[in-house]
Amino acid sequence: MSRNDFNIDILELPDRENTVAEIDYKKCQWAEISAEEPYKYVIQIYKHPEKEYWEFSFDEAIETLQSAKKQLAKFQRTPEQQAEYEDRQKELANFNPTPEETAEYERKMEEQRKKYYG
């Protein structure tokens, strides 16, 4: 057993509102940590696909869980940031640009295309 046997991926899944930390052990999903509410973490532990149970070093497992939580925390919003995000999403849902705004946007995009692609 080695710490290299564990792998942590931070993912955005279609059935989740926020990112999750997926933890694999020897390429089999062992656990998933999520925070549907900012900084309130929940863990799901999956059954082993071939054996009756998982078995590995307690210390390695705890270190891996802590590392996954720490990595996931980097993607969490504070309550204030979440409120700002939700307000911005509401604004964007009602966004209806004028023809002038659309033309200005398209002009800027054309400038960018010429700048980067010639």
C-alpha positions as CSV (number, residue, x, y, z in Angstrom):
1,M,0.0,0.0,0.0
2,S,1.2,3.4,-0.9
3,R,-0.1,6.9,-0.8
4,N,0.4,6.8,-4.6
5,D,-2.5,4.3,-4.7
6,F,-4.9,7.1,-3.8
7,N,-6.0,9.6,-6.4
8,I,-8.1,12.8,-5.8
9,D,-10.0,14.5,-8.6
10,I,-12.0,17.7,-8.1
11,L,-14.9,17.5,-10.4
12,E,-18.1,19.3,-11.5
13,L,-20.8,16.7,-11.9
14,P,-24.0,17.2,-13.8
15,D,-26.2,16.0,-10.9
16,R,-24.4,18.3,-8.3
17,E,-24.7,22.0,-7.8
18,N,-21.1,22.4,-6.5
19,T,-17.8,20.7,-7.1
20,V,-16.9,17.4,-5.5
21,A,-13.7,15.6,-4.5
22,E,-13.7,12.1,-5.9
23,I,-11.2,9.7,-4.2
24,D,-10.0,6.6,-6.0
25,Y,-7.9,3.8,-4.5
26,K,-6.1,1.8,-7.1
27,K,-8.3,3.2,-9.8
28,C,-11.6,2.3,-8.1
29,Q,-13.8,5.0,-6.6
30,W,-13.6,4.7,-2.9
31,A,-15.2,7.9,-1.6
32,E,-16.7,11.3,-2.6
33,I,-16.7,14.5,-0.6
34,S,-19.1,17.2,-1.4
35,A,-20.2,20.5,0.1
36,E,-23.7,21.3,-1.2
37,E,-23.6,24.1,1.4
38,P,-20.4,26.0,1.6
39,Y,-17.9,24.5,4.1
40,K,-20.4,21.8,5.3
41,Y,-18.8,18.6,4.0
42,V,-20.5,15.3,3.4
43,I,-18.7,12.1,2.6
44,Q,-20.1,9.2,0.6
45,I,-18.1,5.9,0.8
46,Y,-18.7,3.4,-1.9
47,K,-18.6,-0.4,-1.7
48,H,-15.7,-2.2,-3.2
49,P,-16.5,-3.4,-6.7
50,E,-14.9,-6.8,-6.2
51,K,-14.3,-7.5,-2.5
52,E,-16.4,-7.4,0.6
53,Y,-14.7,-4.4,2.0
54,W,-11.9,-1.9,1.6
55,E,-8.7,-2.3,3.6
56,F,-5.8,0.1,3.8
57,S,-3.7,2.1,6.3
58,F,-5.9,4.2,8.6
59,D,-3.4,7.0,8.6
60,E,-3.1,7.1,4.8
61,A,-6.9,7.1,4.5
62,I,-7.3,10.0,6.9
63,E,-4.5,11.9,5.2
64,T,-6.2,11.4,1.9
65,L,-9.6,12.5,3.1
66,Q,-8.0,15.6,4.7
67,S,-6.1,16.4,1.5
68,A,-9.3,16.0,-0.6
69,K,-11.2,18.3,1.8
70,K,-8.5,20.9,1.6
71,Q,-8.4,20.7,-2.2
72,L,-12.2,21.0,-2.4
73,A,-12.2,23.9,0.0
74,K,-10.2,25.9,-2.5
75,F,-13.3,25.8,-4.8
76,Q,-15.8,26.8,-2.1
77,R,-17.5,30.2,-1.9
78,T,-18.0,32.1,1.3
79,P,-21.6,32.9,2.1
80,E,-21.0,36.4,0.8
81,Q,-19.5,35.2,-2.4
82,Q,-22.4,32.7,-2.8
83,A,-24.9,35.5,-2.4
84,E,-23.1,37.6,-5.0
85,Y,-22.9,34.6,-7.3
86,E,-26.7,33.9,-7.0
87,D,-27.5,37.6,-7.6
88,R,-25.3,37.6,-10.7
89,Q,-27.0,34.5,-12.0
90,K,-30.4,36.2,-11.6
91,E,-29.1,39.2,-13.5
92,L,-27.8,37.0,-16.3
93,A,-31.1,35.1,-16.5
94,N,-32.8,38.4,-17.3
95,F,-30.1,39.8,-19.5
96,N,-31.5,40.9,-22.9
97,P,-28.9,43.0,-24.8
98,T,-30.0,45.8,-27.1
99,P,-29.0,45.5,-30.8
100,E,-26.3,48.2,-30.1
101,E,-24.8,46.1,-27.2
102,T,-24.9,43.0,-29.4
103,A,-23.1,44.8,-32.3
104,E,-20.5,46.2,-29.9
105,Y,-19.9,42.7,-28.5
106,E,-19.5,41.2,-31.9
107,R,-17.1,44.0,-33.0
108,K,-14.9,43.3,-29.9
109,M,-14.9,39.6,-30.6
110,E,-13.9,40.2,-34.2
111,E,-11.0,42.4,-33.0
112,Q,-9.9,39.5,-30.7
113,R,-10.1,37.0,-33.6
114,K,-8.0,39.2,-35.8
115,K,-5.5,39.8,-33.0
116,Y,-5.0,36.1,-32.1
117,Y,-5.7,34.3,-35.4
118,G,-4.7,36.9,-38.0
